[in-house]
């Protein structure tokens, strides 16, 4: 798993987090919510966030941040 060593701006982290959350929620709404049928909307939100948040926080966001750091450091080393 990637662990960024350089400080990433809060704006980049926010964008990467959104870039992760939006498609996960869109996929969840498309495929998971209909599978839950007529259950209570709060339960649907609970199940969706139970999947999306850990997946985003522990898997996808760290990898995207690592990729961002790698690409930005490569870009910075090419400009010097």
C-alpha positions as CSV (number, residue, x, y, z in Angstrom):
1,X,0.0,0.0,0.0
2,X,1.3,3.5,-0.9
3,X,2.1,5.9,1.9
4,X,2.8,9.4,0.7
5,X,5.9,10.8,2.3
6,X,5.5,14.4,1.1
7,X,2.8,16.7,2.4
8,X,-0.2,16.8,0.0
9,X,-2.3,19.9,0.0
10,X,-5.7,19.7,1.5
11,X,-7.2,20.7,-1.8
12,X,-5.6,17.7,-3.6
13,X,-6.7,15.4,-0.8
14,X,-10.2,16.7,-1.0
15,X,-10.3,16.2,-4.8
16,X,-8.8,12.7,-4.6
17,X,-11.3,11.8,-1.9
18,X,-14.2,13.1,-4.0
19,X,-12.8,11.3,-7.1
20,X,-12.9,8.1,-5.0
21,X,-16.2,8.5,-3.2
22,X,-18.3,9.7,-6.2
23,X,-17.9,6.5,-8.4
24,X,-18.2,4.2,-5.4
25,X,-21.5,5.9,-4.3
26,X,-22.8,5.9,-7.9
27,X,-22.0,2.2,-8.2
28,X,-23.6,1.5,-4.9
29,X,-26.8,3.4,-5.8
30,X,-27.0,1.6,-9.1
31,X,-26.4,-1.9,-7.9
32,X,-26.6,-2.2,-4.2
33,X,-29.5,-0.1,-3.2
34,X,-32.0,-1.9,-5.6
35,X,-30.8,-5.2,-4.2
36,X,-31.8,-4.0,-0.7
37,X,-35.4,-3.7,-1.9
38,X,-37.9,-2.0,0.4
39,X,-35.7,-1.8,3.5
40,X,-35.6,1.5,5.4
41,X,-33.6,4.3,3.6
42,X,-31.4,4.8,6.7
43,X,-30.5,1.1,6.6
44,X,-29.7,1.4,2.9
45,X,-27.4,4.4,3.7
46,X,-25.8,2.5,6.5
47,X,-25.0,-0.5,4.3
48,X,-23.7,1.7,1.5
49,X,-21.4,3.7,3.8
50,X,-20.3,0.5,5.5
51,X,-18.9,-0.5,2.2
52,X,-17.8,2.8,0.6
53,X,-16.0,4.4,3.6
54,X,-13.5,1.7,4.5
55,X,-12.9,0.9,0.8
56,X,-12.1,4.5,0.1
57,X,-10.1,5.3,3.3
58,X,-8.0,2.1,3.5
59,X,-7.6,1.1,-0.1
60,X,-8.3,3.6,-2.8
61,X,-7.4,7.0,-1.4
62,X,-4.0,5.9,-0.1
63,X,-3.2,4.4,-3.5
64,X,-4.3,7.5,-5.4
65,X,-2.4,9.8,-3.1
66,X,0.7,7.6,-3.5
67,X,0.3,7.8,-7.3
68,X,-0.2,11.6,-7.1
69,X,3.0,11.9,-5.0
70,X,4.9,9.7,-7.4
71,X,3.8,11.6,-10.4
72,X,4.3,15.0,-8.9
73,X,7.8,14.2,-7.7
74,X,8.6,12.8,-11.1
75,X,7.3,16.0,-12.7
76,X,9.3,18.1,-10.2
77,X,12.5,16.1,-10.8
78,X,12.1,16.6,-14.6
79,X,11.8,20.4,-14.2
80,X,15.1,20.8,-12.3
